[in-house]
Amino acid sequence: MIEDRIADRAAFTICACNYLAQALVLRSSFRRQHPDLAFYIVIMGRRDTALEASYPEVRLIWVEDIGLPSFAAHSVRFDIIEFSTNVKPYCLMMLLEHHKQVLYLDPDTCVFDTLTPVYDELNSWNVVVTPATTTPILDGHRPDDIEFLRVGVFNLGFIGVASTEEGLRFLRWWSDRCLAYGFHETQTGVFVDQKWVNLAPCLFSGVKILKDPGINMAHWNLHERTLSVVDGCYWVNGTVPLRLFHFSSFDPSQPHRIANRQTRFAPGNRKDLNEILAKYAEALYSENYEEFSKIDYSFDYFPSGEYISPTLRRIYANPSYAFDITEDPTSSDSALMKLSRAHGLLGSRVTKAKRLTAHDIGQYSSYIKIIGFILKILLKLLGANRYFLLMRYLGHVSSIRNQPPL
């Protein structure tokens, strides 16, 4: 449901149904500051008419309606995080056909003050981005400078683009690379949509790096930013208003933890954040967070109901198999389906995989000990030089996309 008239400014987010509570909280916060601007939610999933009917006032766009070429292929090649981020530049191009300036905001962000100064930057700049941090940090905790090198120096939970020739040229370049190589594989040098934008200031003119600490405050820059309340409004470092807070990896059942992916601050250690975290958790629950968070990602399954495993996605993305991207891989007689059935990659034995993080390593300690023992034997058998070469090779084939065919 896109406005059929050209309007100056708009914003949007992208999420699967399990993040719809976050998206609705973001929409409400944006509309409070900008009641006259359009806000869109792009839904990653197969159309749910009942859900759509429940929110007639919300501008919902189903991802299957954005006109993405080879849509079915991309829905299989990428997992939920990859697909949601990799369609971002394409959606920006689509919305810039109807608006002169568009902001993308991650669903787990929240607007606390007007974003008009950001839009105003797009009057003279083609693209606006924010660095993850503006202060070096390497203290043995996550995230730090090394992690920023792995995942990108700009956080793409926020970006603004103007409908200029250069802005659209940037989006075409970005979209092409996201849809070809936008995998969550830091070991191969790529990280979804985000790492590509490291190159943007070098390759395109008019890329503005916003260093305002009040924009995109998040767990990765808390070492340089504190929050205070002045006359009922949040201020960052006592100098600028908080405009956008990013609640990345936030668990509303444990609001004092700040974020699941940071280790710098113990739960409750940042008392300046207690209020904003508690209020955000309350807002999520008021938007049916518990119900939405349980919804399965519909593109995790073929139309037949069979689960698409992470391994199968990577096999499909492996160029050695030479799958035709113009063929619908979800059709019953596709090349992917034939290969999957021949090798037991589909069926009742293939169940949904839990998304694991570094925090889960501890539960596999016995397996890790066995692997460590095998590595010791290999070192003795191969010698130092050959062992080093083997480790480099294993780093390469740690991505299934780089492994030889089955």
Secondary structure by P-SEA (a helix, b strand, c coil): ccccccccccccccccccaaaaaaaaaaaaaaacccbbbbbbbcccccaaaaaacccccccccccccccaaaaaaaaccaaaaaaaaaaaaaaaaaacccbbbbbcccccccccaaaaaaaaccccbbbbccccccccccccccaaaaaacccccccbbbbcccaaaaaaaaaaaaaaacccccccccccccccccccccccccccccccccccccccccccccbbbbbccccccccccccccbbbbcccccccccccccccccccccccccaaaaaaaaaaaaaaaaaaaaaacccccccccccccccaaaaaaaacccccccccccccccccaaaaaaaaaccccccccccccccccccccaaaaaaaaaaaaaaaaaaccaaaaaaaaaaaaaaccccccccc
